[in-house]
Amino acid sequence: MENQEESNRRPLAVRNISITKRIAVWLSQKNITPNQISLMSIVFAAVGFAFAAGYHFWPAPIWLVLFALMIQMRLLCNLFDGMVAVEGGKKTPAGELFNDVPDRIADPLLIVAAGLVAYSTFAMPLAWVAALLAVLSAYIRVLGVSMDCPADFRGPMAKQHRMALLTVTLLVMAINQWFDLLPNVGLYLMDIALATMVVGCAFTCWRRLAFIFTTKEQQAQAASVAASEPLSEPLNEKAHD
């Protein structure tokens, strides 16, 4: 059972970094539950949305930096809720619920917020499509697990890739505005990022669906072979007699 739970966790190399482990230990020693950390990801996403709205009405590079910071804070919540629960020994019966549902809220909040800092008239439609595809990619992963398939975290536009794309784009936009490097091109950086996310998320959904289909076909073939093996044994014994 523990091996199955471990396989359902997103593989993250950052969990093995010493400072990450120390922070997780410190959090687990406090009166903080993994579920509370999970819910905080929604709070940071909402604050990020507010910063994006601030930029939309009063364009200033600092809003972009603050928005990027909230994205990273949301990711830290995603990291430490699992570490406090598993490594810290503070699992709860409803842990899976808190582990998954806040993500389905935080992801669309941040992606739609990115549409507020983009420039073109197509930005918000792109953001909404990207948000829907992001939720769909997570749904496909959970569906696969419910069908006895291994949890599939593949990209090219999984959660960490989406958030990295947004963070880098926001920081590049901020630097571009501060130093007035490429004023015309810089306006459309988030539009390009959202278009990239839409294509990447669509491809990610297709890859995960293909993985589920292939896995179920392989499981069916293995079950068919296993079912036929006992039938051949009595025939062999009879022939031997």
VEXPA-406554 format. One record per residue (C-alpha): residue in three letters; chain; x, y, z. Coordinates in Angstrom, 3 decimals. Example, Ala and Ser with C-alpha at 12.3 -4.5 7.8 and 13.67 -1.06 7.14 Angstrom:
2
ATOM   residuo   cadena          x          y          z
ATOM       ALA        A     12.300     -4.500      7.800
ATOM       SER        A     13.670     -1.060      7.140
% end
This chain:
241
ATOM   residuo   cadena          x          y          z
ATOM       MET        A      0.000      0.000      0.000
ATOM       GLU        A      2.835      2.395      0.865
ATOM       ASN        A      4.561      1.606     -2.438
ATOM       GLN        A      1.338      2.416     -4.295
ATOM       GLU        A      0.973      5.742     -2.464
ATOM       GLU        A      4.599      6.577     -3.229
ATOM       SER        A      4.087      5.823     -6.929
ATOM       ASN        A      1.108      8.202     -6.946
ATOM       ARG        A      3.292     11.111     -5.814
ATOM       ARG        A      4.768     13.471     -8.358
ATOM       PRO        A      8.506     12.689     -8.613
ATOM       LEU        A     10.378     15.802     -7.467
ATOM       ALA        A     14.143     15.934     -7.018
ATOM       VAL        A     13.766     19.000     -4.774
ATOM       ARG        A     12.413     16.736     -1.999
ATOM       ASN        A     15.931     15.359     -1.536
ATOM       ILE        A     17.581     18.749     -0.993
ATOM       SER        A     18.728     19.131      2.613
ATOM       ILE        A     17.177     22.562      3.205
ATOM       THR        A     13.855     21.304      1.852
ATOM       LYS        A     13.945     18.397      4.266
ATOM       ARG        A     14.773     20.701      7.175
ATOM       ILE        A     11.859     23.000      6.368
ATOM       ALA        A      9.529     19.998      6.101
ATOM       VAL        A     10.713     18.715      9.482
ATOM       TRP        A     10.241     22.167     11.023
ATOM       LEU        A      6.694     22.405      9.637
ATOM       SER        A      5.807     18.909     10.806
ATOM       GLN        A      6.853     19.855     14.355
ATOM       LYS        A      4.462     22.817     14.375
ATOM       ASN        A      0.715     22.796     14.875
ATOM       ILE        A      0.217     22.781     11.108
ATOM       THR        A     -1.558     20.062      9.153
ATOM       PRO        A     -0.836     19.062      5.547
ATOM       ASN        A     -4.431     19.964      4.690
ATOM       GLN        A     -3.906     23.530      5.913
ATOM       ILE        A     -0.809     23.825      3.733
ATOM       SER        A     -2.794     22.523      0.753
ATOM       LEU        A     -5.505     25.131      1.292
ATOM       MET        A     -2.890     27.880      1.495
ATOM       SER        A     -2.066     27.205     -2.153
ATOM       ILE        A     -5.499     28.624     -3.032
ATOM       VAL        A     -4.768     31.715     -0.934
ATOM       PHE        A     -1.475     32.359     -2.737
ATOM       ALA        A     -3.163     31.784     -6.109
ATOM       ALA        A     -5.891     34.281     -5.197
ATOM       VAL        A     -3.301     36.852     -4.124
ATOM       GLY        A     -1.470     36.212     -7.393
ATOM       PHE        A     -4.713     36.884     -9.246
ATOM       ALA        A     -5.046     40.169     -7.349
ATOM       PHE        A     -1.500     41.179     -8.346
ATOM       ALA        A     -2.300     40.351    -11.979
ATOM       ALA        A     -5.417     42.507    -11.752
ATOM       GLY        A     -3.270     45.277    -10.277
ATOM       TYR        A     -0.983     45.106    -13.303
ATOM       HIS        A     -3.972     45.075    -15.652
ATOM       PHE        A     -5.236     48.403    -14.302
ATOM       TRP        A     -1.943     50.019    -13.225
ATOM       PRO        A      0.863     48.495    -15.341
ATOM       ALA        A      4.084     48.385    -13.359
ATOM       PRO        A      6.820     45.715    -13.376
ATOM       ILE        A      6.592     45.162     -9.615
ATOM       TRP        A      3.149     43.581    -10.051
ATOM       LEU        A      4.680     41.003    -12.374
ATOM       VAL        A      7.404     40.119     -9.876
ATOM       LEU        A      4.871     39.777     -7.060
ATOM       PHE        A      2.662     37.606     -9.268
ATOM       ALA        A      5.643     35.352    -10.043
ATOM       LEU        A      6.416     35.140     -6.322
ATOM       MET        A      2.865     33.966     -5.565
ATOM       ILE        A      3.198     31.236     -8.191
ATOM       GLN        A      6.306     29.952     -6.452
ATOM       MET        A      4.636     30.153     -3.041
ATOM       ARG        A      1.782     28.067     -4.410
ATOM       LEU        A      4.306     25.475     -5.644
ATOM       LEU        A      5.983     25.418     -2.234
ATOM       CYS        A      2.605     24.601     -0.687
ATOM       ASN        A      2.270     21.737     -3.161
ATOM       LEU        A      5.702     20.513     -2.141
ATOM       PHE        A      5.438     20.762      1.622
ATOM       ASP        A      1.901     19.454      2.090
ATOM       GLY        A      3.039     16.079      0.783
ATOM       MET        A      6.333     16.106      2.667
ATOM       VAL        A      4.663     16.989      5.973
ATOM       ALA        A      2.038     14.298      5.368
ATOM       VAL        A      4.357     11.485      4.262
ATOM       GLU        A      7.829     12.186      5.626
ATOM       GLY        A      6.421     14.039      8.643
ATOM       GLY        A      3.958     11.259      9.446
ATOM       LYS        A      0.908     13.551      9.542
ATOM       LYS        A     -1.321     11.865      6.961
ATOM       THR        A     -5.059     12.342      7.328
ATOM       PRO        A     -7.920     10.146      6.048
ATOM       ALA        A     -9.074     12.924      3.698
ATOM       GLY        A     -5.553     13.856      2.640
ATOM       GLU        A     -6.049     12.904     -1.004
ATOM       LEU        A     -9.049     15.219     -1.193
ATOM       PHE        A     -7.060     18.186      0.109
ATOM       ASN        A     -4.089     17.220     -2.026
ATOM       ASP        A     -6.060     17.353     -5.274
ATOM       VAL        A     -8.996     19.778     -5.010
ATOM       PRO        A     -6.999     22.933     -4.082
ATOM       ASP        A     -4.812     22.315     -7.135
ATOM       ARG        A     -7.871     22.276     -9.379
ATOM       ILE        A     -8.743     25.734     -8.036
ATOM       ALA        A     -5.258     27.265     -7.868
ATOM       ASP        A     -4.234     26.229    -11.380
ATOM       PRO        A     -7.107     27.964    -13.240
ATOM       LEU        A     -6.820     31.017    -10.982
ATOM       LEU        A     -3.178     31.554    -11.896
ATOM       ILE        A     -3.560     30.737    -15.588
ATOM       VAL        A     -6.596     32.990    -16.053
ATOM       ALA        A     -4.737     35.671    -14.090
ATOM       ALA        A     -1.939     35.411    -16.650
ATOM       GLY        A     -4.477     36.483    -19.247
ATOM       LEU        A     -4.847     39.770    -17.367
ATOM       VAL        A     -1.185     40.659    -17.889
ATOM       ALA        A     -1.171     39.696    -21.574
ATOM       TYR        A     -1.683     42.254    -24.321
ATOM       SER        A     -3.700     40.916    -27.259
ATOM       THR        A     -7.476     40.614    -27.494
ATOM       PHE        A     -7.044     36.839    -27.727
ATOM       ALA        A     -5.281     36.638    -24.363
ATOM       MET        A     -8.265     35.857    -22.142
ATOM       PRO        A     -9.731     33.201    -24.469
ATOM       LEU        A     -6.280     31.603    -24.613
ATOM       ALA        A     -6.013     31.740    -20.824
ATOM       TRP        A     -9.409     30.094    -20.332
ATOM       VAL        A     -8.622     27.334    -22.831
ATOM       ALA        A     -5.253     26.746    -21.149
ATOM       ALA        A     -6.941     26.620    -17.729
ATOM       LEU        A     -9.535     24.098    -18.919
ATOM       LEU        A     -6.866     21.916    -20.523
ATOM       ALA        A     -4.779     22.083    -17.342
ATOM       VAL        A     -7.718     20.786    -15.303
ATOM       LEU        A     -8.425     18.150    -17.966
ATOM       SER        A     -4.835     16.889    -17.865
ATOM       ALA        A     -5.116     16.413    -14.098
ATOM       TYR        A     -8.510     14.718    -14.497
ATOM       ILE        A     -7.021     12.265    -17.000
ATOM       ARG        A     -4.236     11.410    -14.547
ATOM       VAL        A     -6.719     10.771    -11.721
ATOM       LEU        A     -8.946      8.791    -14.102
ATOM       GLY        A     -5.997      6.594    -14.991
ATOM       VAL        A     -5.288      5.867    -11.328
ATOM       SER        A     -8.956      4.957    -10.799
ATOM       MET        A     -8.582      2.483    -13.683
ATOM       ASP        A     -5.618      0.775    -11.962
ATOM       CYS        A     -3.001      2.532    -14.086
ATOM       PRO        A      0.137      4.097    -12.596
ATOM       ALA        A     -0.115      7.830    -11.918
ATOM       ASP        A      1.092      9.586    -15.055
ATOM       PHE        A      2.789     12.926    -14.471
ATOM       ARG        A      4.308     13.260    -17.927
ATOM       GLY        A      4.363     16.540    -19.815
ATOM       PRO        A      5.342     18.402    -21.834
ATOM       MET        A      3.019     20.747    -19.928
ATOM       ALA        A      2.457     19.205    -16.507
ATOM       LYS        A      1.840     21.438    -13.491
ATOM       GLN        A      5.487     22.270    -12.809
ATOM       HIS        A      6.043     23.083    -16.487
ATOM       ARG        A      3.006     25.371    -16.618
ATOM       MET        A      4.069     27.269    -13.519
ATOM       ALA        A      7.690     27.505    -14.701
ATOM       LEU        A      6.516     28.910    -18.036
ATOM       LEU        A      4.393     31.550    -16.305
ATOM       THR        A      7.104     32.466    -13.786
ATOM       VAL        A      9.865     32.872    -16.367
ATOM       THR        A      7.588     34.855    -18.678
ATOM       LEU        A      6.548     37.208    -15.868
ATOM       LEU        A     10.142     37.847    -14.802
ATOM       VAL        A     11.300     38.418    -18.377
ATOM       MET        A      8.402     40.845    -18.884
ATOM       ALA        A      9.353     42.713    -15.709
ATOM       ILE        A     13.031     42.959    -16.696
ATOM       ASN        A     12.046     44.010    -20.193
ATOM       GLN        A      9.887     46.830    -18.823
ATOM       TRP        A     12.415     48.005    -16.269
ATOM       PHE        A     15.219     48.285    -18.821
ATOM       ASP        A     13.033     49.003    -21.863
ATOM       LEU        A     14.816     46.323    -23.881
ATOM       LEU        A     12.251     45.222    -26.465
ATOM       PRO        A      9.130     47.295    -25.806
ATOM       ASN        A      7.121     46.053    -28.802
ATOM       VAL        A      8.018     42.369    -28.519
ATOM       GLY        A      7.745     42.374    -24.731
ATOM       LEU        A      4.072     43.273    -24.866
ATOM       TYR        A      3.221     39.902    -26.405
ATOM       LEU        A      5.405     37.631    -24.269
ATOM       MET        A      2.526     36.368    -22.121
ATOM       ASP        A      0.340     35.869    -25.191
ATOM       ILE        A      3.061     33.642    -26.644
ATOM       ALA        A      3.393     31.802    -23.332
ATOM       LEU        A     -0.357     31.138    -23.139
ATOM       ALA        A     -0.472     29.904    -26.733
ATOM       THR        A      2.452     27.604    -25.931
ATOM       MET        A      0.622     26.362    -22.850
ATOM       VAL        A     -2.526     25.569    -24.836
ATOM       VAL        A     -0.594     23.486    -27.361
ATOM       GLY        A      1.507     21.835    -24.646
ATOM       CYS        A     -1.496     20.993    -22.451
ATOM       ALA        A     -3.399     19.527    -25.408
ATOM       PHE        A     -0.407     17.322    -26.235
ATOM       THR        A     -0.054     16.356    -22.571
ATOM       CYS        A     -3.710     15.275    -22.447
ATOM       TRP        A     -3.260     13.180    -25.582
ATOM       ARG        A     -0.116     11.498    -24.218
ATOM       ARG        A     -1.795     10.648    -20.916
ATOM       LEU        A     -4.879      9.251    -22.656
ATOM       ALA        A     -2.638      7.170    -24.919
ATOM       PHE        A     -0.772      5.892    -21.851
ATOM       ILE        A     -4.015      4.781    -20.180
ATOM       PHE        A     -5.166      3.023    -23.364
ATOM       THR        A     -1.829      1.247    -23.831
ATOM       THR        A     -1.640      0.249    -20.163
ATOM       LYS        A     -5.163     -1.209    -20.153
ATOM       GLU        A     -4.439     -3.141    -23.354
ATOM       GLN        A     -1.264     -4.570    -21.819
ATOM       GLN        A     -3.094     -5.453    -18.602
ATOM       ALA        A     -5.809     -7.229    -20.596
ATOM       GLN        A     -3.233     -9.206    -22.565
ATOM       ALA        A     -1.389    -10.165    -19.380
ATOM       ALA        A     -4.651    -11.264    -17.757
ATOM       SER        A     -5.533    -13.314    -20.830
ATOM       VAL        A     -2.175    -15.085    -20.762
ATOM       ALA        A     -2.447    -15.711    -17.020
ATOM       ALA        A     -5.947    -17.144    -17.429
ATOM       SER        A     -4.865    -19.520    -20.177
ATOM       GLU        A     -1.840    -20.920    -18.342
ATOM       PRO        A     -3.722    -23.100    -15.767
ATOM       LEU        A     -5.778    -24.659    -18.583
ATOM       SER        A     -2.695    -26.046    -20.269
ATOM       GLU        A     -1.364    -27.804    -17.164
ATOM       PRO        A     -4.017    -30.578    -16.915
ATOM       LEU        A     -3.645    -31.256    -20.638
ATOM       ASN        A      0.089    -31.675    -20.256
ATOM       GLU        A     -0.372    -33.972    -17.271
ATOM       LYS        A     -2.949    -36.078    -19.164
ATOM       ALA        A     -0.641    -36.378    -22.141
ATOM       HIS        A      2.163    -37.459    -19.827
ATOM       ASP        A      0.001    -40.183    -18.245
% end
